[in-house]
Amino acid sequence: MSKQDDFNELIRELRENVPDISGVLIATVDGLSLGADFSQDEAARVAAMAASSVGLGDRITKTSDIGKMRDMMIEGREGVLILYMAGSGGILAIRAPERCNLGLIRLEGPKAAQRAAEIMES
């Protein structure tokens, strides 16, 4: 299997395990989309903004002396976008509607981010 196939399988499994999810994106910290079930244009935009966001989040955690950033949640009126660090070079973004099962996302998200990091490093 190729890395692209592995990313697609990871996205499929995550969506299967957490039915509330409305979008998944795997990207590099440089803003390159590696796999997504967003539209191609939306994936490119979200990847770029996620990279900027985690860059800022990383600087904030260092300045605040709270250790390395693990994740970030952006909450809107109609949903959430959670950004998980996938190793040192990747990002896993999960989009879900407002009334999602956040506990289940918080349980499965870090596992999926770890798997994304393993795929990137292989």
N, C-alpha and C positions, 0 to 999 in steps of 0.2 A: 504494500500500500504506500502511496505517496503521502507527503506531509499534508497536502491539500485534502486528500481523502481522510486522513486522521482528524484534521480540523473539522471537516464536515460531519464526521461520525461523532465527535465530541459535542458539536452543536445539536445534533439530532438527539443524542442521549440526554443532554441537559434539558432540552425542551420536553422530552418524554418524562423525565423525572420531576420537572416543575412545570405543570401545565399552564400556570399563570403567566409565564414569560411571553412577552410579545416581540422580543428581538434579542439576538446574541451577536456579538462581534468579537473577533480576536484580532489584535493589531500589535504592531511594534510600538515602542516608546517614541519612535521617530514619526509615527502617524501613518504607517503603511498598513492597510487592511490586508489581513492574511486569510480570513474566513469570516463569513457573515451570512445571516439570513435576512438582512436588510436589503433594500434595493442597492445596486452598485453605486449610484450617486450618493445615496444616504450613507452608505458604509464608508465611503471616502471622507465625507464631511465629519461623521461621528468619530472616525479614527483620528483625524487631525485634531479635533477638539478634545478628545480623550487624552491624546498625547500631551497637549498643552495643559490640561487640567491636572494630570498626574505629575507633570513637571513642577507645576506650582505647588501641588500638595506635598511633593517630596521636599521642596524648599521650606514649606511651612513646618513640616514635622521636624526637620533638622534644626531650624531656627528655634522652635518651641522645645527642643530637647526631649522629644517623646519617641525617638527611635525611627526606624525606617517605615515608610508608609506601606500599609497593607491594602487598604481599600478606601473608597470615597463614595458617598451616596449623595446624589443630587435629586432633590424632591421637588416635583412640580405639582401643579393643581390637578393634573390628570394622570400622574404616574411617577415612577422613579427610574433613575438610571444609576446603576451601581457599577463602579469601576474597581476591578480587582487587579493588583499587580500579579503578573504571570512570570515569576522569576524576576531577573533584573532587566530584561529586555522586552517584556511583553505586557499586554493589557487584555483583560477579559471584561467586556462591557455587557451588562444584562439590563434590558429594558422591560418594565412590567407596569401594568395599569395600577391606578391608585389603590384599589382594594385587593391587592395581591397578598399571597401568603408570604410575607417578608421573612418569617422564620425559616421556611423551607428554602427560600432563595439563599439566605445567609448560611444555611447548612450545606447546600449543594454548590454554591458559588466558589468557595475556596478550594474545594476538591477539583472542580473543573479548571480553575486557574492553575492549580498545580499540574494537572494533566496537560494543559496548554503549554506550560513552561517546559515540561518534559519533551513534548513534541518539537518545540522550537529548538531545543538543545540537542536533539537526536540527529 
